[in-house]
Amino acid sequence: MKRIYILLVFLISSFEIFAQQDPMFTHYMDNTLAINPAYAGSRDALTILALHRSQWVGFEGAPTTQTLTVHSPVFSPNTGLGLSILNDKIGPLNKTSMYVDFSFRIKFDHSYLAFGLKSGANIMKLGLEDVKLTDPNDPSYSSDYQNAYMINFGTGIYYYTDRYYLGFSIPKILQNNILSSNVNNDLINVVRHYFFIAGAYFNLSDNLKFKPTTFVKFVPAAPVEFDFSGIFIYRDKFMGGLMYRSGAAAGVLVGVNLTSQLTLGYSYDWSITNKTGVYNAGSHEIILRYDFFFIQKKKIRSPRYF
């Protein structure tokens, strides 16, 4: 088989890509700010979350993703401000994004409706110097590809209570170009993504709760993708459950609330299709979240399930 680097660059160079371009997360239910800006400030605390994902372990050039999000209520209990930083690498292609998120929420009797905006920039780099070629003189890789710097903005809406939540977002509204060179222009266009999230939790007993969640991703000219997860929470401390990604992967999630403020989570998912499953050893993801309980000089209700 040819090396994955050559395959990736061939695909990028030959077609406009209409498939899903944003990275995937198994812990989407915890990494919500990376998906929807209206989530900013909804935990009523200064929250910091770090995530690392290694996808398709053992597959050369496979995707790796890191995110760092910070958000908190600011100015008033009904306005939130956040920062989302993402680094995503697949083969020779590396994308770094930094966005500022702002939300405003309306309080009802037992629920909130939040509206969010995000604005920031993406930096794309195609590292052709790292590609290992069978033919060093291949003219397809002789072009001088330049880094691309792109401004973008997004929006979202998020409705939640103490028991369940619903959200819809478009993280990148502008469909600008990612890569260009002195030979080929408009190699890849940013395709607008539409995200829907939902979740809830149920008391099964005094010590056991169940939290089902879903994440639906729609991209024009690509199949709709569904993520489902079901997580059991024991004594508000230990978490474990299963996940399924439509036609792509299945896996397990575990986690522990080390303290009322610090949460550690891990997931492992493996491909369930022969197209990719036979070539990799699955995907690993780890998250670490910390809530600072000093917002508005009062104790935050704990635990928080989303």
Backbone as CSV, one residue per row, in Angstrom:
resi,resn,N_x,N_y,N_z,CA_x,CA_y,CA_z,C_x,C_y,C_z
1,MET,0.833,-1.204,0.000,0.000,0.000,0.000,0.864,1.249,0.000
2,LYS,0.407,2.249,-0.684,1.113,3.527,-0.643,0.937,4.150,0.717
3,ARG,1.869,4.974,1.099,1.796,5.612,2.410,0.594,6.554,2.475
4,ILE,0.086,6.685,3.653,-1.123,7.490,3.847,-0.895,8.936,3.444
5,TYR,0.327,9.444,3.586,0.589,10.823,3.194,0.273,11.034,1.719
6,ILE,0.723,10.109,0.879,0.504,10.256,-0.557,-0.977,10.196,-0.866
7,LEU,-1.685,9.278,-0.219,-3.115,9.156,-0.448,-3.858,10.420,-0.062
8,LEU,-3.518,10.988,1.087,-4.201,12.189,1.550,-3.969,13.366,0.621
9,VAL,-2.721,13.586,0.228,-2.432,14.711,-0.649,-3.068,14.517,-2.006
10,PHE,-3.133,13.280,-2.490,-3.797,13.024,-3.761,-5.271,13.388,-3.681
11,LEU,-5.917,12.989,-2.590,-7.327,13.317,-2.435,-7.546,14.812,-2.341
12,ILE,-6.685,15.492,-1.590,-6.830,16.935,-1.418,-6.582,17.658,-2.726
13,SER,-5.633,17.184,-3.521,-5.247,17.867,-4.741,-6.209,17.615,-5.884
14,SER,-6.943,16.518,-5.832,-7.732,16.116,-6.988,-9.182,16.536,-6.924
15,PHE,-9.709,16.768,-5.735,-11.140,17.037,-5.609,-11.386,18.226,-4.698
16,GLU,-12.552,18.859,-4.889,-13.089,19.704,-3.851,-13.737,18.785,-2.834
17,ILE,-13.434,18.982,-1.571,-13.914,18.077,-0.551,-15.250,18.569,-0.005
18,PHE,-16.276,17.728,-0.103,-17.599,18.083,0.396,-17.981,17.258,1.619
19,ALA,-17.088,16.377,2.079,-17.378,15.585,3.269,-17.190,16.435,4.512
20,GLN,-17.418,15.820,5.667,-17.278,16.554,6.913,-15.820,16.912,7.138
21,GLN,-15.551,18.203,7.342,-14.189,18.688,7.464,-13.796,18.952,8.908
22,ASP,-14.745,19.186,9.790,-14.431,19.446,11.186,-14.093,18.141,11.892
23,PRO,-13.207,18.189,12.881,-12.841,16.961,13.601,-14.011,16.412,14.395
24,MET,-13.950,15.111,14.677,-14.994,14.478,15.472,-14.517,14.310,16.910
25,PHE,-15.495,14.238,17.838,-15.202,14.018,19.243,-16.148,12.964,19.786
26,THR,-15.616,12.000,20.500,-16.472,11.054,21.206,-17.054,11.708,22.453
27,HIS,-16.274,12.606,23.081,-16.750,13.341,24.255,-17.425,14.656,23.848
28,TYR,-18.261,14.612,22.824,-18.949,15.819,22.389,-19.828,16.377,23.507
29,MET,-20.361,15.492,24.365,-21.247,15.942,25.448,-20.505,16.735,26.514
30,ASP,-19.174,16.615,26.564,-18.362,17.398,27.490,-17.677,18.572,26.798
31,ASN,-17.378,18.416,25.516,-16.656,19.433,24.746,-17.631,20.335,23.992
32,THR,-18.705,20.727,24.662,-19.821,21.393,23.985,-19.456,22.751,23.417
33,LEU,-18.579,23.498,24.079,-18.251,24.834,23.586,-17.575,24.777,22.216
34,ALA,-16.846,23.709,21.926,-16.215,23.558,20.616,-17.253,23.364,19.516
35,ILE,-18.480,23.031,19.902,-19.549,22.763,18.942,-20.545,23.913,18.867
36,ASN,-20.848,24.512,20.026,-21.928,25.493,20.087,-21.530,26.669,20.975
37,PRO,-21.423,27.901,20.431,-21.010,29.052,21.241,-22.023,29.460,22.295
38,ALA,-23.285,29.072,22.126,-24.312,29.440,23.103,-24.100,28.738,24.443
39,TYR,-23.215,27.748,24.479,-22.918,27.028,25.719,-22.065,27.854,26.685
40,ALA,-21.428,28.909,26.193,-20.504,29.698,27.006,-21.196,30.233,28.260
41,GLY,-20.603,29.958,29.416,-21.123,30.447,30.675,-22.237,29.629,31.283
42,SER,-22.699,28.577,30.605,-23.876,27.846,31.079,-23.603,26.999,32.318
43,ARG,-22.346,26.734,32.635,-22.041,25.946,33.837,-21.976,26.826,35.093
44,ASP,-22.182,28.132,34.924,-22.165,29.064,36.056,-20.858,28.989,36.835
45,ALA,-19.773,28.790,36.130,-18.444,28.716,36.736,-17.417,29.043,35.662
46,LEU,-16.220,29.363,36.086,-15.107,29.467,35.149,-14.634,28.050,34.873
47,THR,-14.887,27.561,33.656,-14.635,26.168,33.298,-13.511,26.080,32.273
48,ILE,-12.551,25.200,32.539,-11.447,24.927,31.615,-11.499,23.451,31.255
49,LEU,-11.468,23.155,29.967,-11.501,21.770,29.505,-10.432,21.553,28.443
50,ALA,-9.646,20.497,28.610,-8.635,20.104,27.629,-8.969,18.712,27.116
51,LEU,-8.795,18.507,25.813,-9.108,17.227,25.182,-7.997,16.844,24.219
52,HIS,-7.667,15.560,24.193,-6.759,15.029,23.176,-7.383,13.782,22.572
53,ARG,-7.332,13.694,21.232,-7.852,12.525,20.517,-6.809,12.000,19.541
54,SER,-6.526,10.716,19.642,-5.680,10.016,18.671,-6.574,9.035,17.930
55,GLN,-6.827,9.310,16.662,-7.766,8.512,15.877,-7.017,7.493,15.026
56,TRP,-7.619,6.320,14.887,-7.076,5.255,14.034,-5.612,4.949,14.370
57,VAL,-5.376,4.609,15.619,-4.022,4.332,16.090,-3.378,3.231,15.242
58,GLY,-2.117,3.434,14.872,-1.396,2.484,14.035,-1.501,2.763,12.556
59,PHE,-2.343,3.723,12.177,-2.511,4.087,10.773,-1.649,5.314,10.512
60,GLU,-0.634,5.201,9.698,0.312,6.292,9.502,-0.384,7.531,8.935
61,GLY,-0.138,8.672,9.565,-0.766,9.906,9.123,-2.185,10.081,9.609
62,ALA,-2.619,9.243,10.561,-3.999,9.315,11.056,-4.246,10.618,11.821
63,PRO,-5.517,11.028,11.945,-5.826,12.306,12.607,-5.475,12.313,14.092
64,THR,-4.969,13.438,14.540,-4.828,13.726,15.973,-5.408,15.115,16.208
65,THR,-6.101,15.269,17.331,-6.817,16.516,17.606,-6.634,16.909,19.063
66,GLN,-6.442,18.205,19.286,-6.397,18.756,20.632,-7.316,19.982,20.695
67,THR,-8.052,20.099,21.779,-8.848,21.300,21.996,-8.621,21.816,23.414
68,LEU,-8.734,23.120,23.554,-8.700,23.775,24.853,-9.803,24.813,24.859
69,THR,-10.734,24.695,25.801,-11.819,25.663,25.901,-11.861,26.249,27.304
70,VAL,-12.173,27.547,27.360,-12.317,28.270,28.622,-13.569,29.129,28.498
71,HIS,-14.449,29.070,29.504,-15.639,29.930,29.435,-16.170,30.199,30.818
72,SER,-16.944,31.287,30.918,-17.436,31.736,32.220,-18.526,32.776,32.015
73,PRO,-19.434,32.928,32.976,-20.308,34.100,32.958,-19.463,35.366,33.130
74,VAL,-19.850,36.440,32.449,-19.149,37.720,32.579,-20.180,38.846,32.625
75,PHE,-19.826,39.906,33.332,-20.646,41.118,33.402,-21.968,40.907,34.147
76,SER,-22.683,39.817,33.835,-23.942,39.515,34.508,-24.162,38.005,34.450
77,PRO,-25.082,37.473,35.258,-25.323,36.026,35.223,-25.834,35.525,33.880
78,ASN,-26.320,36.412,33.023,-26.947,35.981,31.779,-26.079,36.200,30.541
79,THR,-24.841,36.588,30.718,-23.931,36.710,29.585,-22.696,35.860,29.839
80,GLY,-22.227,35.199,28.794,-21.071,34.333,28.918,-20.021,34.656,27.880
81,LEU,-18.772,34.396,28.218,-17.650,34.640,27.316,-16.748,33.416,27.343
82,GLY,-16.250,33.019,26.169,-15.407,31.835,26.105,-14.324,31.960,25.057
83,LEU,-13.374,31.055,25.140,-12.282,30.954,24.172,-12.139,29.489,23.780
84,SER,-12.104,29.228,22.467,-11.972,27.861,21.953,-10.741,27.791,21.053
85,ILE,-9.816,26.902,21.405,-8.599,26.697,20.610,-8.579,25.241,20.161
86,LEU,-8.341,25.031,18.875,-8.339,23.683,18.310,-7.128,23.487,17.422
87,ASN,-6.507,22.328,17.526,-5.432,21.928,16.612,-5.767,20.551,16.067
88,ASP,-5.805,20.431,14.759,-6.202,19.185,14.108,-5.196,18.860,13.006
89,LYS,-4.647,17.651,13.039,-3.638,17.257,12.055,-4.012,15.910,11.460
90,ILE,-3.995,15.829,10.142,-4.206,14.582,9.430,-3.214,14.522,8.283
91,GLY,-2.283,13.568,8.365,-1.229,13.494,7.368,-0.440,14.785,7.331
92,PRO,-0.222,15.340,6.149,0.539,16.585,6.042,-0.289,17.846,6.270
93,LEU,-1.600,17.694,6.468,-2.489,18.848,6.608,-2.702,19.167,8.081
94,ASN,-2.426,20.414,8.482,-2.577,20.836,9.867,-3.464,22.075,9.921
95,LYS,-4.467,22.043,10.809,-5.383,23.169,10.977,-5.357,23.622,12.421
96,THR,-5.158,24.907,12.626,-5.220,25.504,13.959,-6.284,26.589,13.946
97,SER,-7.160,26.564,14.945,-8.259,27.529,15.016,-8.287,28.169,16.395
98,MET,-8.681,29.438,16.424,-8.875,30.144,17.681,-10.117,31.022,17.543
99,TYR,-11.087,30.822,18.443,-12.346,31.543,18.377,-12.720,32.104,19.736
100,VAL,-13.333,33.276,19.726,-13.932,33.870,20.911,-15.437,33.619,20.838
101,ASP,-16.013,33.139,21.944,-17.427,32.791,21.993,-18.158,33.722,22.962
102,PHE,-19.328,34.165,22.546,-20.151,35.029,23.394,-21.569,34.495,23.415
103,SER,-22.197,34.519,24.593,-23.575,34.041,24.693,-24.407,34.988,25.538
104,PHE,-25.676,34.995,25.264,-26.653,35.728,26.073,-27.830,34.794,26.321
105,ARG,-28.243,34.656,27.572,-29.311,33.721,27.880,-30.502,34.429,28.530
106,ILE,-31.663,33.859,28.267,-32.920,34.330,28.831,-33.407,33.277,29.818
107,LYS,-33.719,33.706,31.033,-34.146,32.768,32.069,-35.662,32.686,32.100
108,PHE,-36.170,31.452,32.093,-37.579,31.200,32.301,-37.760,30.614,33.709
109,ASP,-38.907,30.067,34.004,-39.154,29.573,35.365,-38.141,28.510,35.785
110,HIS,-37.966,27.507,34.931,-37.063,26.412,35.272,-36.135,26.059,34.112
111,SER,-35.850,27.010,33.256,-35.023,26.716,32.091,-34.345,27.981,31.584
112,TYR,-33.419,27.787,30.645,-32.714,28.895,30.011,-32.726,28.702,28.502
113,LEU,-32.775,29.801,27.777,-32.602,29.803,26.332,-31.445,30.741,26.019
114,ALA,-30.362,30.181,25.455,-29.147,30.954,25.205,-28.899,31.087,23.712
115,PHE,-28.406,32.273,23.315,-28.017,32.543,21.937,-26.512,32.830,21.931
116,GLY,-25.813,32.290,20.945,-24.369,32.430,20.941,-23.808,32.882,19.606
117,LEU,-22.689,33.589,19.688,-21.924,33.995,18.512,-20.462,33.635,18.743
118,LYS,-19.767,33.280,17.678,-18.339,33.018,17.765,-17.649,33.682,16.589
119,SER,-16.436,34.145,16.836,-15.662,34.813,15.787,-14.198,34.495,16.009
120,GLY,-13.499,34.234,14.907,-12.085,33.903,15.050,-11.422,33.627,13.726
121,ALA,-10.346,32.873,13.786,-9.533,32.638,12.589,-9.062,31.193,12.540
122,ASN,-8.803,30.724,11.315,-8.249,29.397,11.062,-6.950,29.550,10.293
123,ILE,-5.985,28.744,10.654,-4.712,28.699,9.923,-4.531,27.290,9.379
124,MET,-4.380,27.178,8.062,-4.208,25.885,7.413,-2.801,25.786,6.847
125,LYS,-2.162,24.660,7.073,-0.825,24.428,6.530,-0.772,23.043,5.918
126,LEU,-0.284,22.962,4.684,-0.077,21.696,4.001,1.423,21.443,3.923
127,GLY,1.914,20.507,4.721,3.354,20.257,4.804,3.835,19.248,3.784
128,LEU,3.922,19.666,2.533,4.365,18.743,1.491,5.798,18.270,1.694
129,GLU,6.581,19.054,2.464,7.955,18.634,2.696,8.016,17.369,3.539
130,ASP,6.932,17.019,4.220,6.903,15.820,5.048,6.409,14.585,4.301
131,VAL,5.917,14.767,3.082,5.360,13.652,2.331,6.473,12.787,1.766
132,LYS,6.365,11.476,1.971,7.341,10.527,1.450,6.851,10.000,0.114
133,LEU,7.570,10.329,-0.949,7.146,10.000,-2.303,7.894,8.791,-2.845
134,THR,7.169,7.992,-3.643,7.849,6.917,-4.363,8.640,7.486,-5.538
135,ASP,8.179,8.624,-6.065,8.890,9.315,-7.147,9.208,10.726,-6.682
136,PRO,10.474,10.998,-6.308,10.826,12.332,-5.802,10.591,13.456,-6.803
137,ASN,10.485,13.126,-8.081,10.293,14.137,-9.127,8.836,14.283,-9.553
138,ASP,7.930,13.737,-8.772,6.512,13.809,-9.109,6.086,15.274,-9.170
139,PRO,5.643,15.766,-10.333,5.288,17.183,-10.470,4.056,17.581,-9.670
140,SER,3.256,16.607,-9.245,2.045,16.937,-8.485,2.372,17.543,-7.130
141,TYR,3.629,17.315,-6.654,4.007,17.787,-5.336,5.106,18.839,-5.386
142,SER,5.273,19.428,-6.557,6.333,20.427,-6.716,5.825,21.851,-6.531
143,SER,4.489,22.023,-6.391,3.922,23.365,-6.247,4.270,23.937,-4.888
144,ASP,4.307,25.246,-4.835,4.610,25.951,-3.594,3.299,26.282,-2.888
145,TYR,2.849,25.420,-1.993,1.614,25.649,-1.274,1.857,26.630,-0.131
146,GLN,0.989,27.604,-0.019,1.123,28.628,1.004,0.136,28.359,2.146
147,ASN,0.511,28.828,3.334,-0.436,28.746,4.449,-1.644,29.623,4.155
148,ALA,-2.788,29.190,4.633,-4.017,29.957,4.444,-4.488,30.474,5.794
149,TYR,-4.819,31.769,5.855,-5.327,32.410,7.067,-6.741,32.896,6.762
150,MET,-7.701,32.422,7.528,-9.091,32.727,7.206,-9.860,33.189,8.438
151,ILE,-10.596,34.270,8.279,-11.492,34.760,9.312,-12.859,34.097,9.117
152,ASN,-13.506,33.738,10.213,-14.834,33.146,10.101,-15.635,33.465,11.356
153,PHE,-16.912,33.193,11.311,-17.770,33.383,12.478,-18.879,32.347,12.433
154,GLY,-19.496,32.113,13.591,-20.567,31.127,13.679,-21.614,31.557,14.679
155,THR,-22.638,30.736,14.792,-23.740,31.060,15.682,-24.342,29.778,16.237
156,GLY,-25.115,29.905,17.320,-25.756,28.739,17.903,-26.870,29.137,18.851
157,ILE,-27.691,28.177,19.178,-28.773,28.354,20.138,-28.770,27.133,21.059
158,TYR,-29.063,27.359,22.354,-28.935,26.286,23.341,-30.029,26.459,24.392
159,TYR,-30.898,25.456,24.499,-31.981,25.475,25.476,-31.729,24.369,26.491
160,TYR,-31.806,24.708,27.780,-31.482,23.693,28.779,-32.210,23.938,30.091
161,THR,-32.403,22.838,30.798,-32.941,22.834,32.150,-31.975,22.021,33.013
162,ASP,-32.356,21.738,34.239,-31.525,20.884,35.084,-31.563,19.426,34.640
163,ARG,-32.518,19.092,33.765,-32.727,17.692,33.389,-32.377,17.358,31.945
164,TYR,-32.442,18.337,31.045,-32.172,18.014,29.643,-31.724,19.273,28.903
165,TYR,-31.216,19.076,27.686,-30.772,20.199,26.859,-30.972,19.873,25.383
166,LEU,-31.083,20.933,24.573,-31.159,20.869,23.115,-30.316,21.994,22.555
167,GLY,-29.633,21.756,21.454,-28.828,22.813,20.861,-28.700,22.650,19.364
168,PHE,-28.575,23.778,18.673,-28.334,23.785,17.221,-27.299,24.852,16.930
169,SER,-26.352,24.549,16.044,-25.295,25.516,15.771,-24.746,25.367,14.360
170,ILE,-24.185,26.475,13.887,-23.414,26.519,12.630,-22.082,27.156,13.013
171,PRO,-21.071,26.367,13.341,-19.819,26.934,13.862,-19.064,27.815,12.871
172,LYS,-19.171,27.521,11.581,-18.485,28.333,10.562,-19.484,28.653,9.465
173,ILE,-19.846,29.918,9.376,-20.844,30.326,8.396,-20.214,30.622,7.046
174,LEU,-19.045,31.266,7.052,-18.393,31.603,5.783,-17.801,30.351,5.139
175,GLN,-18.021,30.195,3.845,-17.474,29.054,3.105,-16.266,29.512,2.286
176,ASN,-15.236,29.951,3.000,-14.056,30.453,2.307,-13.127,29.314,1.896
177,ASN,-12.074,29.655,1.151,-11.157,28.654,0.629,-10.086,28.333,1.650
178,ILE,-9.641,27.078,1.653,-8.625,26.645,2.602,-7.234,26.722,2.003
179,LEU,-7.029,26.112,0.864,-5.688,26.007,0.301,-5.630,26.616,-1.087
180,SER,-4.467,27.135,-1.436,-4.235,27.616,-2.791,-2.755,27.516,-3.102
181,SER,-2.415,27.526,-4.355,-1.020,27.466,-4.787,-0.882,28.257,-6.067
182,ASN,0.330,28.305,-6.595,0.528,29.040,-7.832,0.118,28.226,-9.047
183,VAL,-0.343,27.010,-8.832,-0.767,26.166,-9.944,-2.265,25.913,-9.892
184,ASN,-2.742,25.466,-8.738,-4.160,25.154,-8.560,-4.763,26.104,-7.539
185,ASN,-5.884,26.673,-7.864,-6.571,27.568,-6.938,-7.844,26.908,-6.413
186,ASP,-8.275,27.341,-5.240,-9.524,26.860,-4.671,-9.552,25.342,-4.542
187,LEU,-8.486,24.786,-3.987,-8.413,23.340,-3.872,-9.490,22.781,-2.948
188,ILE,-9.693,23.436,-1.826,-10.695,22.978,-0.878,-11.513,24.172,-0.435
189,ASN,-12.808,24.021,-0.429,-13.683,25.042,0.100,-14.199,24.601,1.460
190,VAL,-14.274,25.537,2.404,-14.882,25.239,3.697,-16.369,25.053,3.479
191,VAL,-16.873,23.905,3.846,-18.286,23.605,3.683,-18.998,23.867,5.006
192,ARG,-20.138,24.504,4.934,-20.877,24.843,6.142,-21.397,23.577,6.822
193,HIS,-21.153,23.467,8.132,-21.608,22.329,8.926,-22.780,22.748,9.812
194,TYR,-23.741,21.839,9.964,-24.898,22.078,10.817,-24.900,21.011,11.918
195,PHE,-24.911,21.432,13.177,-24.815,20.519,14.304,-26.069,20.605,15.177
196,PHE,-26.546,19.447,15.608,-27.653,19.369,16.568,-27.213,18.478,17.724
197,ILE,-27.424,18.931,18.952,-27.070,18.152,20.134,-28.274,18.069,21.061
198,ALA,-28.346,16.990,21.801,-29.424,16.823,22.777,-28.962,15.838,23.834
199,GLY,-29.496,15.994,25.035,-29.141,15.085,26.108,-30.065,15.274,27.295
200,ALA,-30.009,14.315,28.204,-30.845,14.368,29.404,-30.223,13.453,30.450
201,TYR,-30.774,13.503,31.668,-30.379,12.500,32.651,-31.601,12.085,33.453
202,PHE,-31.567,10.832,33.906,-32.695,10.247,34.614,-32.193,9.567,35.890
203,ASN,-32.943,9.727,36.963,-32.633,9.038,38.216,-33.185,7.618,38.155
204,LEU,-32.295,6.632,38.171,-32.728,5.237,38.197,-32.872,4.729,39.628
205,SER,-32.078,5.312,40.522,-32.168,4.986,41.947,-31.467,6.099,42.709
206,ASP,-31.338,5.946,44.010,-30.668,6.980,44.799,-29.210,7.143,44.394
207,ASN,-28.589,6.064,43.934,-27.155,6.100,43.621,-26.830,6.003,42.134
208,LEU,-27.839,5.779,41.308,-27.565,5.527,39.890,-28.392,6.443,39.002
209,LYS,-27.708,7.075,38.046,-28.356,7.937,37.057,-27.957,7.481,35.665
210,PHE,-28.784,7.830,34.692,-28.524,7.471,33.295,-28.581,8.730,32.450
211,LYS,-27.545,8.928,31.620,-27.455,10.131,30.792,-27.319,9.742,29.320
212,PRO,-28.407,9.784,28.537,-28.311,9.566,27.095,-28.050,10.892,26.372
213,THR,-27.254,10.859,25.326,-26.972,12.054,24.535,-26.898,11.692,23.062
214,THR,-27.055,12.691,22.205,-26.896,12.482,20.769,-26.273,13.720,20.145
215,PHE,-25.591,13.499,19.041,-24.924,14.558,18.288,-25.149,14.254,16.810
216,VAL,-25.872,15.136,16.114,-26.203,14.943,14.700,-25.450,15.963,13.879
217,LYS,-24.744,15.484,12.843,-23.938,16.353,11.995,-24.448,16.275,10.560
218,PHE,-24.749,17.456,10.000,-25.217,17.518,8.618,-24.294,18.410,7.809
219,VAL,-23.814,17.871,6.700,-22.979,18.615,5.758,-23.556,18.390,4.371
220,PRO,-23.807,19.434,3.584,-24.362,19.242,2.247,-23.518,18.273,1.423
221,ALA,-24.186,17.400,0.693,-23.563,16.418,-0.207,-22.800,15.332,0.537
222,ALA,-23.031,15.198,1.841,-22.425,14.125,2.623,-23.512,13.455,3.456
223,PRO,-23.338,12.181,3.794,-24.356,11.497,4.607,-24.516,12.160,5.975
224,VAL,-25.742,12.195,6.478,-25.984,12.682,7.828,-25.373,11.686,8.817
225,GLU,-24.649,12.194,9.801,-23.988,11.331,10.780,-24.612,11.520,12.148
226,PHE,-24.868,10.397,12.819,-25.462,10.416,14.152,-24.483,9.805,15.151
227,ASP,-24.305,10.458,16.274,-23.593,9.877,17.406,-24.598,9.674,18.537
228,PHE,-24.545,8.509,19.157,-25.387,8.227,20.311,-24.499,7.728,21.445
229,SER,-24.848,8.110,22.673,-24.146,7.575,23.829,-25.122,7.394,24.973
230,GLY,-24.828,6.419,25.803,-25.602,6.194,27.013,-24.646,5.964,28.167
231,ILE,-24.657,6.845,29.145,-23.679,6.809,30.233,-24.396,6.652,31.568
232,PHE,-23.925,5.711,32.377,-24.439,5.517,33.730,-23.524,6.248,34.717
233,ILE,-24.127,6.897,35.688,-23.388,7.665,36.702,-23.696,7.066,38.068
234,TYR,-22.659,6.598,38.736,-22.827,5.939,40.029,-22.338,6.846,41.146
235,ARG,-23.240,7.144,42.059,-22.957,7.979,43.225,-22.349,9.335,42.843
236,ASP,-22.742,9.848,41.695,-22.271,11.149,41.201,-20.747,11.212,41.126
237,LYS,-20.117,10.070,40.985,-18.652,10.037,40.971,-18.091,9.232,39.804
238,PHE,-18.596,8.019,39.605,-18.049,7.140,38.564,-18.996,7.091,37.378
239,MET,-18.422,7.115,36.167,-19.209,7.130,34.943,-18.727,6.057,33.983
240,GLY,-19.653,5.448,33.274,-19.302,4.455,32.275,-20.468,4.214,31.346
241,GLY,-20.160,3.971,30.062,-21.234,3.746,29.110,-20.710,3.381,27.736
242,LEU,-21.626,3.378,26.768,-21.322,2.959,25.403,-21.656,4.087,24.441
243,MET,-21.011,4.062,23.281,-21.303,5.022,22.227,-21.397,4.304,20.886
244,TYR,-22.098,4.950,19.938,-22.212,4.433,18.573,-22.226,5.607,17.614
245,ARG,-21.435,5.507,16.559,-21.408,6.518,15.493,-21.896,5.850,14.225
246,SER,-22.939,6.392,13.618,-23.646,5.723,12.533,-22.714,5.271,11.417
247,GLY,-22.702,3.956,11.202,-21.938,3.372,10.123,-20.448,3.527,10.228
248,ALA,-19.929,3.906,11.399,-18.502,4.208,11.482,-17.812,3.566,12.672
249,ALA,-18.358,3.733,13.870,-17.605,3.307,15.053,-18.530,2.994,16.207
250,ALA,-18.009,2.212,17.158,-18.657,1.939,18.429,-17.575,1.943,19.493
251,GLY,-17.967,2.215,20.747,-16.935,2.291,21.757,-17.473,2.405,23.165
252,VAL,-16.557,2.651,24.082,-16.882,2.764,25.500,-16.349,4.089,26.035
253,LEU,-17.034,4.615,27.030,-16.604,5.834,27.723,-16.579,5.557,29.219
254,VAL,-15.550,6.064,29.885,-15.469,5.973,31.339,-14.994,7.319,31.865
255,GLY,-15.298,7.573,33.142,-14.864,8.835,33.733,-15.010,8.795,35.238
256,VAL,-14.419,9.780,35.878,-14.511,9.878,37.319,-14.459,11.344,37.725
257,ASN,-15.315,11.729,38.644,-15.239,13.045,39.256,-14.241,12.957,40.405
258,LEU,-13.014,13.357,40.157,-11.972,13.245,41.168,-12.294,14.108,42.382
259,THR,-12.891,15.271,42.127,-13.432,16.131,43.175,-14.726,16.714,42.625
260,SER,-15.389,17.564,43.388,-16.600,18.208,42.889,-16.298,19.179,41.760
261,GLN,-15.015,19.494,41.552,-14.620,20.456,40.521,-13.804,19.844,39.387
262,LEU,-13.164,18.705,39.614,-12.226,18.128,38.650,-12.759,16.806,38.113
263,THR,-12.838,16.710,36.767,-13.348,15.512,36.104,-12.341,15.006,35.090
264,LEU,-12.146,13.686,35.098,-11.260,13.018,34.141,-12.096,12.025,33.349
265,GLY,-11.935,12.030,32.024,-12.694,11.115,31.180,-11.835,10.482,30.112
266,TYR,-12.217,9.264,29.711,-11.481,8.536,28.665,-12.483,7.766,27.820
267,SER,-12.179,7.640,26.544,-13.009,6.826,25.658,-12.133,6.071,24.666
268,TYR,-12.653,4.930,24.255,-12.011,4.130,23.205,-13.095,3.723,22.225
269,ASP,-12.884,4.014,20.965,-13.833,3.560,19.946,-13.076,2.911,18.796
270,TRP,-13.720,1.975,18.160,-13.078,1.254,17.062,-13.991,1.259,15.840
271,SER,-13.367,1.216,14.679,-14.114,1.246,13.424,-14.876,-0.056,13.261
272,ILE,-16.099,0.040,12.798,-16.925,-1.145,12.599,-17.127,-1.441,11.121
273,THR,-16.342,-0.788,10.272,-16.392,-1.066,8.834,-15.069,-1.649,8.387
274,ASN,-15.108,-2.526,7.424,-13.879,-3.124,6.901,-13.010,-2.127,6.158
275,LYS,-13.599,-0.986,5.751,-12.837,-0.001,4.991,-11.691,0.579,5.804
276,THR,-11.925,0.770,7.103,-10.868,1.342,7.945,-10.517,0.467,9.135
277,GLY,-11.463,-0.355,9.597,-11.252,-1.110,10.816,-10.093,-2.076,10.767
278,VAL,-9.817,-2.656,9.608,-8.739,-3.645,9.510,-7.363,-2.992,9.462
279,TYR,-7.310,-1.658,9.345,-6.024,-0.977,9.208,-5.615,-0.192,10.452
280,ASN,-6.412,-0.233,11.521,-6.059,0.558,12.694,-6.455,-0.166,13.966
281,ALA,-5.947,0.347,15.089,-6.197,-0.271,16.395,-7.148,0.567,17.239
282,GLY,-8.041,1.302,16.588,-9.029,2.080,17.319,-8.585,3.502,17.594
283,SER,-9.438,4.233,18.300,-9.189,5.647,18.598,-9.303,5.884,20.095
284,HIS,-8.399,6.699,20.624,-8.374,7.023,22.045,-8.661,8.509,22.236
285,GLU,-9.370,8.814,23.309,-9.668,10.206,23.608,-9.642,10.393,25.121
286,ILE,-9.078,11.494,25.562,-9.001,11.786,26.991,-9.361,13.251,27.214
287,ILE,-10.106,13.517,28.303,-10.475,14.887,28.630,-10.159,15.162,30.101
288,LEU,-9.928,16.423,30.387,-9.737,16.884,31.763,-10.463,18.214,31.893
289,ARG,-11.370,18.298,32.881,-12.175,19.517,33.056,-12.083,19.978,34.504
290,TYR,-11.982,21.303,34.666,-11.947,21.874,36.005,-12.886,23.062,36.069
291,ASP,-13.744,23.087,37.102,-14.668,24.187,37.350,-14.183,24.977,38.557
292,PHE,-13.949,26.271,38.359,-13.593,27.151,39.466,-14.879,27.697,40.071
293,PHE,-15.142,27.357,41.329,-16.415,27.704,41.953,-16.352,29.046,42.680
294,PHE,-16.004,30.102,41.965,-16.024,31.395,42.635,-16.746,32.450,41.812
295,ILE,-17.457,32.015,40.778,-18.214,32.958,39.964,-19.380,33.515,40.773
296,GLN,-19.562,34.812,40.731,-20.649,35.528,41.397,-20.625,35.329,42.918
297,LYS,-19.472,34.930,43.453,-19.268,34.813,44.901,-20.318,33.929,45.581
298,LYS,-20.689,32.864,44.921,-21.597,31.919,45.552,-21.252,30.520,45.090
299,LYS,-21.614,29.563,45.880,-21.304,28.178,45.556,-22.166,27.710,44.393
300,ILE,-21.521,27.046,43.447,-22.243,26.544,42.285,-22.878,25.207,42.634
301,ARG,-24.109,25.004,42.160,-24.744,23.725,42.435,-23.909,22.600,41.828
302,SER,-23.776,21.511,42.547,-22.905,20.422,42.140,-23.563,19.104,42.504
303,PRO,-23.436,18.087,41.677,-22.647,18.069,40.438,-23.440,18.632,39.254
304,ARG,-22.711,18.902,38.172,-23.325,19.327,36.914,-23.224,18.170,35.937
305,TYR,-24.322,17.837,35.274,-24.338,16.688,34.372,-24.120,17.078,32.915
306,PHE,-24.211,18.396,32.605,-23.907,18.886,31.259,-23.744,20.396,31.312
